[in-house]
Amino acid sequence: MLDLGRLRALHAVATHGSVGAAATALGYTPSAVSQQIAKLERETRSTLLERRGRGVALTDAGFLLATTAAQVLKLVEEAEVTLEEQRGAAVGELRIGAFATAARGLLPAALVALTRDHPALDVRLVEVDPPEGLEAVARGELDMAVTHDWVNTPLAVPDGVSRVRLGEDVADVLLPVSHRLAAREVVEPEDLAGERWICQPEGTICHDWLVNTFRGAGLEPDLAYRIAEYETQLALLAKGIGVALLPRLGRGELPAVVRAVPFTPTPTRRVFAVWRTQATRRPAVAATLAALHGCWGERSTA
């Protein structure tokens, strides 16, 4: 009989394209994944991976077995969901991902609620950007994720993934208090033409929203400082460097030398919880969704 753990390792290599990436997704070392594949090859008397340059590729036998492994793993998850549903209690492990400000501004309260109300549920949290979180849920590496998108930068949801909106989060323009616009009640894109922006790196949703918003107004933003962490963005602003757009969720108190000014049109991002559709019946999923909804009103927000 084929070992489920070894099939999972092969499926991970097929999904992620390399032993190293599979190891990261599974929480193993590359050596451990390679050993699992080697044992599976001995069990099946087949070569499943072959060297291609510095990486590996699935052989025909490896591809066939990886396809079957995906079906087997899906059946195993369905069985686990059915058993948990029959017990009628949120138990076992639930892996949830959340983008940085949600991990800071929403998840702490939700984790407290889940620990209090469902002591047999073991919730594991990982910080992950929305696109990667969605993909991780679709691949089965996460059970749920808290993601977001902007109205003019929607995030596509993969097949087999469900989502529900938790709420909306508004962002403001942040300026050094010495800035010419710091005393304004509201600013528009045209007011900020020619400013040097502090923004998220290229490829992130917040970066794309900023670019799309200004291009929609016929302007090209000058993205001078591409910084992932909001604390670093605030450090630059506190020194009088640049302007930035920061959401309110999880933002915390601003330095005295930085002012938040509302922006129009109001930058609003939609916050969602996502999970695999086939796990909808799982009590742990239902309990976590209820906790997230219940804690939205208590979220830490500026």
SULCOR-V466141 format. One record per helix or strand. SS is the DSSP state (A for helix, B for strand). FROM is the first residue (numbers start at 0). LEN is the number of residues. If there is no record, write none. Layout:
ss from len
SS FROM LEN
SS FROM LEN
//
This chain:
ss from len
A 3 13
A 18 8
A 29 15
B 48 4
B 54 4
A 59 28
B 91 7
A 99 6
A 106 11
B 120 7
A 129 10
B 143 7
B 152 1
B 160 16
B 185 3
A 188 4
B 195 4
A 204 12
B 221 5
A 229 9
B 242 5
B 248 1
B 257 7
B 267 9
A 276 3
A 282 14
B 300 1
//
